[in-house]
Amino acid sequence: MTVNTATPEQQLGPAPEAELARVDAWWRAANYLSAGQIYLLDNPLLAEPLAPEHLKPRLLGHWGTVPGLTLTYAHLNRVIRRTSADVLFVAGPGHGAAALNAASWLEGTYSEFHTAIGQDTDGMRALFRQFSFPGGVSSHASPHVPGSIHEGGELGYSLAHATGAALDNPGLVVACVVGDGEAETGPLAASWHAPAFLDPDGDGVVLPILHVNGYKIANPTVLSRLPKADLHGLLRGHGWEPIEVECPLGADPASVHERYAAALDEGFERIADRAHPMIVLRTPKGWTGPSEFDGHRLEGTWRAHQVPLPGARRDPLQLAQLERWLRSYRPEELFTAEGAPAPLVRSQRPRAELRMSGTPRAHGLTQRDLRLPEVADYALEVPVPGQVLAESTRVLGAYLRDTLVLNAEERNLLLFSPDEHASNRLDATFEVTGRRWQLPTESGDEHLAGDGRVLEVLSEHLCQGWLEGYLLTGRHGLFSTYEAFAHLVDSMVAQHAKWVHTAAGVPWRRPVPSLNYLLTSHVWRQDHNGASHQDPGFIDHILSKRAEVARVYLPPDANCLLQVTDHCLRSRGLVNVIVAGKQPEYQYLGHDAARAHCAQGIGIWEWAGTESVDGADVVLACAGDVPTQEALAAVGVLRGLVPDLRIRVVNVVDLTRLAARERHPHGLTDRDYTAIFTEDTPVIFAFHGYPWLIHELTYSRPGHEHLHVHGFSENGTTTTPFDMCVLNGIDRFQLALAALERVPRVAGRLGNLRQRLLAELDRHHDHIRRTGEDLPEIRAWRWGR
């Protein structure tokens, strides 16, 4: 990346004293505004002595990290003003949102987006009052903060988000403040691997700023107690070039400004030389705040983490100390009598289009739509249901390959996987791209490329974090992984879903491309790996999130998978989960039928049922590829046992169609639901996941008492594919038995029919333990035979 140095006055070099005076003024102003947000309801400019009624009754916020964030923001603004660099700011300690609110208010951006909060005394009062206040804004860097793509509510993802934002963004510098407490998390520790994947030609630059302030909420941080040489060795081993800036307790801020300015100038010069610089910034926790109170040191200790003077409203001594603290910033120098930033502070703003709080990249305004191929060109020919055998994800791989080709010039699509891309049968993409890789290669390596469009790293956290950063800056992607291990990012996707939902209510943010998962190698085809790999519960987790955001799709075959994936890649502002197997499976629907079925999300498969004009005796419903196969096989079993049994077959692709309309926007009306399932017919539902999820979705539906769900019940081991179904009761024989047990007109024959079905299960049990494989007729089954 080359930093723009178009004019002589913008050249980097020793910062003049006047420039650093502006930086210091901006920093003091931001610190004052940050402290004001934590404490003040009124008297924002301290125009009169501070009184208890000027303070909030509940003091909430995090002061300890603020001075480091504001210091860094101030100095980055200095670099931006000198070089016209394009910088995106990511605050790992997003709980220090007061600092980011203050920064964007000083830059004027906050007032542009939140027009009720102007740059005057009333606006400052409103800025203070709303912070961590009922009806106001969060104390974290949530979507209300201009320029933010990272809330930081759960620590550990900042550097992964920064890396994702830098991917395919040449010319962009993503400055990422990493808290030294945050650096103890697993995701952040893995994120130091970024130099192994960032393409110096096609990507932007990540500039980590490791803020070492020594403490977490109540304990010292590991990195702050490491010898400097060890810490630098650790960072160098990951490919970074650390530049140290140290500010011991009691240091003169002027000298710190000088050292920090020099360090950032050096860092940007190294960026221009295609290196990976980073800053190790050491400042006291809660710097410039109260030094001590009640016999305890505050500044530079864990006690400064949240609210240093929590009893200021009721304790006159704390109130007096708070007033001394606020006045120590000399607000009369920083703000006009009307409450606007003084000229000295205002002069430190970058040009409007370069303000970090105003970057359109963070607000979804730089999106480029995907060019998608015609789904019909990849559809399998299915002349008769259940006769063509294919690997669904391999079919999808060809579609994704050509999607990459169509978007090669735009460079706005990436595929992410934890070392499973080829295993998941998506390897057709390697015909046109490789795996992103910047480290040395050896003979025998396959499909490695410096500019590869597939990012594989054995960390679900990194795949998730990189993809989120990529999406939040307006690009598109797909994350494929083994179903059971999607749970590793449960909390990450929860945070992202909350962000997306909140952002939808912010008018100046445009909905960003959806977060798309492909869960494969799923529970019913993990018979070889055993119980550790058998867990379909990720979809439960997703559907516990806001209905406006959460979607789950269970395509039964390849053509439905194509339709669903095409739909998800076109969507915005959602979390889409697609569950599809990679093993050879029978195909049921041709292109036109799959398109119609997926558009409805649920439907009656008349070709599979045996109901008459008088209706059905039983409904066999299914959701998921293996449950669909077993439900269809159960139809065959039932036709052999009771030829005149009237069976309706229902397949569900969009799981949220089962929910009531008032609970989910995709939900069917009760009228449409009963048209499919009826109100009084027994429904035997073969489900991919845990049975209770179907009951949760349908508990208020008419006829719910007639719904009987068979799904995964935590019975798993290393066994045969069909035995996995038997162990959990979704096999054809147990589905058939469940149906017969609930049809009154066969009650007189039920004993004999049950005995015949249980005999089949006994025969299966004996055969697999004798031979190690499923019965020949099970392995050879196909629809219609």
N, C-alpha and C positions, 0 to 999 in steps of 0.2 A: 504494500500500500504506500502511496506517495502522498505526503501531506502537502496541501496547497500552500506555497510560499511565494505568491505572485508579486508582492510589492516589498521593497526594502524594509519599510517600517514593520512588516509582519515577520521578519526573519527572527528565528529563535536566537537567544543569546542571554547574557546576564540581565535579569529584570531590573529596570531602574527603580529608584526609591519611590518615586511618585506612583508608579504602577503598583508596587506592593502596598503602598498606603491605600490605594483604592481597593485592593484585595482585602486588606485588613478591615476596612470600613464595611465592605459587603459582608464579610464573615461575622463581624460583630452584629450587624443588622439582622442577619439570618439567625444568629444565636438568640438575640433578643426576641425575635418573633416566635422562635421555637419555644422558649421558656414561657412566653406569654400565652401560647396555645395551651400549655399544660395547666397554667394557674389562673388566668384572668378571665373574668366575666365582663368587667368594665374598667374604666380608667386606663385605656390601652397605651396612652403616651405618658402615663404617670404625671399628668397635669396637676394632680393634687396628691397629698400624702396617701400612701396605700392603706386601705382600710379592709377589715374582714369582708364587708359586703362586696368588695371588688373581686373576691376570689370565688372560684367554683366550689360548691359544697362537696363534690367528689373529685379528687385530684387523680387523674389518670394519664398515663403516657410513659415514655421511656426517654429519660434525659441522657443517660450515660453514653450512648453512641452518637448523639446529635452533633457535638462539636467536631468530631472527625468527619462526619458526612458533610457538614457545612464547609469545613476547611477544604475538603476535596472538591466540592462543587465550585467554590470560589476560585480555586486554582485551575480547574479545568476551564472555567469561563475565561480566565486570563489567556490560556493556550488557544482557545477557540478564537478569541478576539485577535490574537497575533497571527494565526495560521489559517483561519477559516476552515478548520477541521470539522468534519461531520461526526458528531459524538452522540451516542446514546448512553444514558446513565442508568445503571442497574444497581440498586441498593440492596445488598444481601441482608443487612439489618433493617428490613422494611418496617420493623416496629418503631424505627426512628422517623416515622412519616412526618412528624412536626417539622423536621428539617427540610423535607421535600416540599411540603406546603409553603414553607417560608421562602424557599428558593424560587418556586414558580410565581409566588406573589411578587417578589422583588423583580422578577423578569417581566412582569406584566401579564404573563400567560394565564395565571389563575383568574385574574379579573376578566380576561377575554372569554374564558370558558364558563366561569361562574360569575355572571354579570351582576349578581346581587352583592358581590364582595369586591367593592372598588378599591382603588388605591388612595384611600383617604381615611380619616379617623373612624368613620362609621364602618368602612370596609375592614379596617384592622380589628375593630371590635367584633365584627361578625366572624372574621377569620379565627379569632381567639375563642369566641363563644361556641362555635360549632364543633370544635375538636373534642372527640370523646364525650359527646354530649347528646342526650336524647334528641332525635330528629336531626342530628348533625352528621359528622363524618367519622370514619374509623380512625383509630390511632395507628393503623398500618397503611402501607403505600398501596391502597386499593385503587380500583379504576377511577375514582374521583380525582386522583393526583395526575395532573397533566405530565406527560412524558414517561409515565410509569408503565412497565410491562410485568412488574414483579412485585407482588405484595409482601413477600417475606414473612407471612404469618407462620408458616412452618419453615424452619431454617434448613438450609442445605442445598437449595436449588439455584442459587444466584448465578454461579459460574456456568452451570449447564444452560441456563436460559440465555446468558450472555453469548455463549458459544453458538447456540442455535440462532440467535439474532444475527451473528456475524456470518453464518453460512450463506453463500451466494449474495453477499452484500459488499462487493469490493468498494473500497473507499471509505467504509464506515469504521469508526473506532468505537468499540463497546467498552466503556469504562465501568468496571464491575468492582464495587466495594465488597470485600469478603470479610465478615466479622471473624475474629479469632475463635469465638465460641462456635459459630457456624462451621468453622473449618474442622471441627471435631466430628461432624456427621459423616456417615458413609458416602452419601451422594456427592458431597463436596470434595471428600478425599479422592474419589474417583475422577472428579471433574478436572483435576490437574493434568489429566491425560490429553487435554485439548490440542496441544501442539502436534500430536501424532496424527491429527485428522484435518486440521485447518489448512486449506489450500492457499498458499501465498499469492497465487494469481487470481483465483476466482472468488475468494472469500474476503471478508473484512478482517479486522484485527480485534482481538480481545486483550484489553489491558487490565489485568487484575490488580487491585489495590488491597493488599492484605492489611486490614486495620487491626493492629495489635494493641488493644487497650487493656489487656491483662486479665479481665474478669468476665464471667458469665453472670447469671442472676445472683449466685451465692458462692461461686467457687472460682479459683484461678483457671485460666485456660492453658491447655497443654502447650500450644505453640509459643505462648509468651514466656514459658519457663525453659524452653529448649535453648541451648547455647546458640548464638547467632550463626556460627559456622555450620552447625547441624541443620538448622532451619534452611539456610541458604543452600546447603548441599541437597537437602530433600527437594527443594524447588528446582534447582538446576538439573537434578536427575530426571525431572519430568519435562525438561526442555525450556524452562523459563530462565530469564536473566534478571535476578533480583537487584533492585536499587534501594538502599536503606535510607529512610528518613526518620530520625529519632528526635523526640521532644520529651525530655525528662520532666518530671513534676517541677514546676517553678521556672521553667525555661521562658525566656523572653519571646513572645510571639513573633516579634520582628525577625529574629534569627531563624525561627521555624519557617516563616514565609519564604525567606531567602533560600533555605535548603530545599523546601518542597518545590519551589519554582524551578530550581536547578535540576531537581530529580525528574520532574515531569518533562522539562525541556530535553533532558537526556533520553528519557523514555521515548518521546516522539521522534527524536533523531534516530534511535535504534529501530523504531517502526519503519521509518523510511528506508532503512538498510535491511528490511525483511527479517528482522529478529523478533523474538518474543520477550520483550521487557515486561517487568512487573514492578510494582512499588511495595515495599514493606514499610508501612507507616506506623510508627509507634507514638501514640499520644496517651496521656492519662485518661482513664475513664471519667466522664463527667467534667472534662477540662473546662476551665473558666467558671464553673459552678461554685457552690459553697465549698470551702475547703474542709470545714469540720462543723460538727454540731453535737452538743450534749456529750462531749468527751470522745466522740468517735470521728475519725477522719472520713470524709465523704469523697472529695475529689481524689481520683486515682485508686478507688477501691470499688468493691462490688456494691457498696451502699449507694453509689451514684447511679445504679442501673436504671431505676424507674423514677420515682419522685423523691428528690433529695430532702425536701422539707415538707413531709406529708401532713403536718399539723399546723400549717401556717394560718389557716382560717380561725383556729381556736386558741393558738398560742402566740401571745404578743412578741415573744423573743424570736420565734420562727418567722413571724410576719415581718419584723424589722430586718431580719437577715435576708429574707426574700427581697425586700425593697432594695437593700444595699446591692444584692446580686444583680437585679435588673438594671439599676442605675449605673452599675459598673461598666455597662456597654455604652454609656453616654448616648442615650437615644436622641437627645436634643441635637447631636451632630449628624444623626443618621436619617432623621425624618423631618420633613417640614412641619410647620405649625398646623397645617391641614391634614397631616398624617401620610403624605406621600413620601416615597424614598427621596432623600436629599440628592442633589446633583452629584456629589461624590460617590454615592452608592449607585445611582442610576447609570453613571458613566461606565460601570463595570459590566453592564449587560452586553452580551453579544448581539449582532444583528438579528432581527426578528426571525429570519428563516434558519438561523443557526442556534437558537435557544434550545437547550437540552429539554426543557419542559414543553417545548412546542414542536418537537420533531414529529412529522407526520408518520414516520415509521412506527411509532408507538401507539398511534391512534387508528390503525387499520386503514390509512388513507393512501398507502402505496401498493395496494393489492393489484395483482395481475391475474385475471381469470385463467383457469386451466383450459387448454385445448384438449378435448377428449375424443377418442376415436369412436366410430359407430359400433355399438355393442353387437349389433347383428353380424358384423364381420368376424366375430370370435365365437359366436354361438355354435354349439354342437347340434348336429342333425339328430333329432330324436323322433323317428317315424312312429315308434310304438313305445309307450311308457315302460320303463323298467327292463329294457333289453340292451341298451348301450352302456358299456362300462367305461368310466373315466375318472381321473383325479381332478377334482374341482379346482383346487388351487393352482394346478399346473395350467389349466385353461386360463385362469385369471392372470397367471404370469405373462402370457403372451399379450394380453390387453395392457398390462402395466408396462411391458417393454415398449409398446408402441406409443403409450402415453408419454413416456420419457422422451421418445424421439420427437413427438409433436411439440414438446415444451423445452427442447434442448436449447434453443436460442434464448428463451425467456429465463431459463434456469430458476424455475419456481416450484419444482417438485422434487422431493427427496423421499427415499424409502429407508426405514429404520428397522433394525432387528438385532437381538442379542445373539449373534453367531448362528442364526437359524434360517437365513434367507433361502439358501439352497435346500436345506432340509424341509422347509415348508413348501417346496415345489414351485418357488417363484424364480427359479434360476434362468428362465428365458430372458430376464432382464440383463443377464451377463453377456448376451449377444450384442448389446449396444452400450454397455457401461461396465464399470468395475466397482470394487469395494474401495471406499475412500481410505487412503493410506499415505502417510508422509515419511515413515521410517524406512530403514533399509529393507530390501527384499532379497530372498534367497531362492535358489533353484527349487522347484516343486511348489512354490507359492502360486496360487491361481487367482485371477481376476482382481488383482490389486491395481489401483490407479489413483494418481494424485488428485484427479478431479472426479472421482467416481460418484455416482448418484445414489449408491447404496451405502449407508453407514451402519457398520456392524461393530459392536463392542459388547463384551460379555458383561453388560450392566444394564438391566432394565431401567434403572434410574437415569442413566445417561441418555438412553434412547428416548425416554419420556421427556426429560428436561430439554434435550436438543430440539426435539420436535415441537415442544411448547414454545420455545423461543423463536423457532422458525415460523410457526403459525401466528404468534402474537405480533410478528412484524410483517404479516400479510401474505405468507407463502403457504404451500400445500404439502401434505405428507400422509404417509400411511405407516403404522407401527404394527408389524406382525410378530407374534410371539406364541410360545406354548401357553395354552389356556391356564394351566395351574399356576404359572409363575407371573401372570399378569397381576396377581395379588401383591407382588413386590412394589407396585406403584399405586396401591390403593389410596394412600393419603395424598399422593401427588395429583392423581386425577380428581380427587375430591376438591383440592385447592383450585385446580384449573376450572372445574365445573362451577365453583362458586364465583370465580373471577368472571367467567363468560356470562353467567346470569346477571351479576351486578353490572358488568359493562354494558349489557343490553339496555339498561336504564339510563345510560350516560349519552346524551344526544350527540355529542361531538366525537364519540367513538363509533366507528363503523364495524359491524360484526365481522370477525375474522374467520378464515376457513376453519372447518370443523376438525376436531381431534378424532382421527379414525383409527380404530383397532381392528386387526384381523387376528382372531384367536383360533389357532389351529393346533394340530397335535393334541386334540381335545380328549376329554375324560374317557370317551368310549373307544378310543384308539390308543390308549396308553396301557394296554394289557401287557406289553413287554417291559415297561419301566416300573409298573406296580403302583402301589398306593400313594407314594410320594408325588406322583405326577397326575393324580386323579382328583381334580377339584374344579367344578364348574361354577364356583360361587362368585366370580368376578361380575357376572351379569346381575346378581342380587345387589351387589355394591353399587353398580351404576344406576340401577332403577330405584335406589334409595335417594338419589339426588333429584333436583328440581325437574319436574315434568317438562318444563320449557326447554330443557337442555338434553335430557337423557333419551337415548334411542338404543334398542337392541334388536338385531336382525339374525334370524336363524334360517338361512337359505337351504332348501333341501337338496339342491343339486347345482351343477356348474352354471347353467344358464341363469338360474336365480341369483347365484353369487355374482355373476357379471352385472346383472341389473342393480343389485343392492349396492355394489361397490361404486358403480357409475353414479348412482344417486348420492351416496355419501360424499364422494369427491366434489360434487357440485354444491354441497350444502355449506351453510355458514352458521357459526355460533352454536354448534352442537357438540356433544360427545357421542359418537357412533361406535357401537360395538357389533362386529360381524363375527359369528362363530361358524366355521366351516372346516370340515375334515380334509386331509390331504391324501388319504388312502383311496384306492380304486373303489368307486361306488356306482350303483346303477343310477341312470339319469331318467328323469320323469317328464320334463316339460321342454318342448321346443321353444324357439326364441319368442314367438308371438304369445304363446301361452304363459311363458315365464314373465314376460313383460306385463301382461294383464294381471297375473297372480300377484306379482310384487307391487304393482300399483295399488292393489286392494289391501295387500298385507296379510290377508286371511281369505280362505275360500273353501268351498265344498268341491272335492275332486269327484265329480260324478262318474268319471271313467273307472274309478276304483271301488265305488260303492255298489250295493245291491238293493237299495231301497226302492220301494214302489210308489205309486201315486198316493198310497195310503200312509206314506211316511216311513219312518225308520223305527226299528226295535231298539237300536243302540247306535250311539255315535262314537266312532273311533277317531280321536283327535291326536295330532302329533305336531311337535315343534322341534326341529333339529334333524340332521341328516340320518343318523343312526336310528333315532326313534321313528322317523318316517319309514325307514326300511322295515323296522319290526312291526309297525302298525299295519303296513301293507301285507307283510307276511302273515300277520294275524287274521287279516281278511281271508287269505287263502285257507288258513287252518279252519276258520269258522265255516267257510263255504263247504269244506269237506265234511265237517261234522254235522252241520245243520244247514242243508242247502237252501231252505226257504227263509233263512234269517235275513231280515232287512237291515242293512248296515249303511250308515252314512260316514264318509271319510272326510275329515276337515284337516287342512294343513295351515299352520300359522307361520308366517315369515316375520312379520313385524310384531314382536311380543307385546308391545304397548297397545295394540288393537284390542287386547283383552280387557284393558282397564276401562272403567267407566269414563264417559266423555267429560264429566266434570273434574275428573282426577288427572286426565292426560289429554292433550290436544289431539292425539291419534286415536283415542278411545272410540269404540263403536257406541252408538246409541243403544239403549236396552232393546229397542225394536229390532235393530239390525243384528244385535247379538242373539236374540231369541230366534230370529229367522235362520240363523246358522245352527245353533245348539239346541233349540227348542226350550220349553220351560219344564217339561216333565219326562224327557227321554234320558236314560242313563248315559253319561258321557265318560268314556275311559280315555284318559289323556296320557299319551306317552310323551314325556318331556325330557329335554336334554339335560336340565339342571336339577336343582333341589325342588322337590314337589311343592313345598310351601310357597314358592314364589308365584306359582299359578293360582293358588288359593288366595294369596295376598292381592293379586291383580283382580280377581273375580269375586271377592267375598260378598259384594253388594249386588251381584247379578241375579236376575230371576233364575230359579232352578239350580242355584249353587249347591243345594243339598244333594243333587244328583251327580255332582262332579267328583270323579275319582281319579287322582293323579298318580302316575307311576313315574318316578324319576330316580336320580342318583340318591342313594341313601347311605353313603359312606361305607359301602361294601366294595372294597377294591383290593386287588392284589396282582401279582404276576400270574396271568392266566391266559385263556384264549379270548379272542374278540367276542364271540357269542356268549361265553361264560360271564363276561362282564355284564352283559345284559341280563342274564339269568340271576346273577347275584343281587341285582338291584330291581328285579321285577319288571323290566321293560321288554323282556323277550316276547316273542310271538305267542308262546304257549300260555304264559301267565296273563298276557293281555286278553287272549281269547277266553281264558277261564274267568277273568274279571268281568268280561262282557256277558258270558252265559249266566253267571251268578246273579245278574241284575235284569234278566229278561224273564218275566213271570211265565210266559208260555212254554218255556223249556224246562221249567222246574221239575216236572216229572221225570225227565231224562238226565237231570243234572249229575246225579251220582255216577252214572256210567260215563258221561262226558268228562267229568273231573278226573276219574280214574285213568282214562285214556291220555289226557293231557299230562297228568303227573307221571305217567309211565314214560312219556317222551322226555320229560326232564330227568328222570332216573337214567334213561338210556344215554342221554347227553352226559350226565355226570360220570357214568362209568367209562364212556368212550374217551373223554378228554384225559382222564387219569391213566388210562391204559395206553393211549397213542400220543398224547400231547397236542392234539389238534381237534378242531370241531368236526362234528359228523359230516360225512360227504354231502348229504342233502342240504345241510346248512350252508356249507361252503359253495355249493352249486346253485343256491336259490336265486331265482330272478322272478320278477313279476309276471304272472300269467302262465307259468308252467304248471 
